[in-house]
Amino acid sequence: MIVNQVRLVAKGYTQTYGVDYLETFAPVAKLNTVRVLLSLAANRDWPLLQFDVKNAFLHGDLKEEIYMDLPPGIPVTFKEGVVCKLRKSLYGLKQSPRAWFGRFAASMKKFGYVQSNSDHTLFLKRHKGKLTALIIYVDDMIVTGDDQAEMQNLQKYLASEFEMKSLGDLKYFLGIEVARSKHGIFLSQRKYILDLLAETGMLDCKPIDTPSEQNHKLGLYPDQVPTDKERYQRLVGKLIYLSHTRPDIAYAVSVVSQFMHSPSEDHMGAVMRILRYLKVTPGKGLMFCKYGHTDVEGYTDADWAGSVTDRRSTSGSSAEAEYRGMAQGVCELLWLRRLLRDLGFGPQKPMDMYCDNKAAIAIAHNPVQHDRTKHVEVDRHFVKEKLDAEIISFPFISSEYQLADVLTKAVSTTVFLNSLDKLGMRDIFAPT
């Protein structure tokens, strides 16, 4: 028997801002938050469960007064001009994602959960010294923690509030494959890569050892030969999403993404080189090992005057690119510190931010204002404040041990391959 499923969808494109809808933004989980939860689960041996909400957008409550024409196919037995007044959100409405998240957040708070200020899609509950955490990305949820009883109670409560489906242990999330063993938790996008290679006809391509050419000269030139802009943007967009589990291609992807508005054949060639690199190890991914601690360390680096077109630094500053990169790294560490405190695992000592530039470290510690730092004065005061509060520290690290090098510049094959293991990259699919 063939069963046809039909869904009523509103014509959201006919809605008018300020009349039919106001805000449409709905928070989605930061993948950095997901990685933090996975790392804690690996180190603490927490279970990872996955839930899915069926027809999530139909659960949202509408605050606006919205009317809709009768759906096609309904017998016209009413007077002309009769319309439907919507009480619940429908797929297609611009405010449906926000309405759904608002309803879900209210339900979680009603059940005693607290919404994290570091990531509004993260909900936490503590009971008798134990923690339960839930993070949601539209209608996909991950639940973890050390309170088994509360996790079961949460599942029953959600099932009573929404039409839920339990997917068991976390295996696949947002196109990311999750594998678990006694050694830790492994993330990869192997299927995503193989599908991408098949789509582009690169399954049988000649592989290459690095994703970008060392000392490349990619830029915008007057005599460049244009390429298919739409195809280029589509491929780069897919590579950007892939870099969530493949930091080894992060620099190469950041370079090709700078030319989305006017790509040339040379730029397309750089994209194809990334695909040729992915052909070598499609199963490579991130391993969250059981380190037995929750210490936070950062590495900061910058590519000064890296653009061959205008000689600007990739980070957006000029003479003090390393220091500007350091300030941005501090911001990320502070966010991680706040998130871990919400989870009950805040760092107990200053967080180390490793830098291979002694001048940048000197600027951070030196309170004297001079001409070299006047254009980064705000950053300097911000960083110095965190140093004085002993929240961060800046130990020097030699360039050969600088993990951030492969994220900011094209390095040699030897340096590149040596850095991958330090970045936590593994290939569990490789023959042994």
Disulfide bonds with the S-S distance in Angstrom:
none
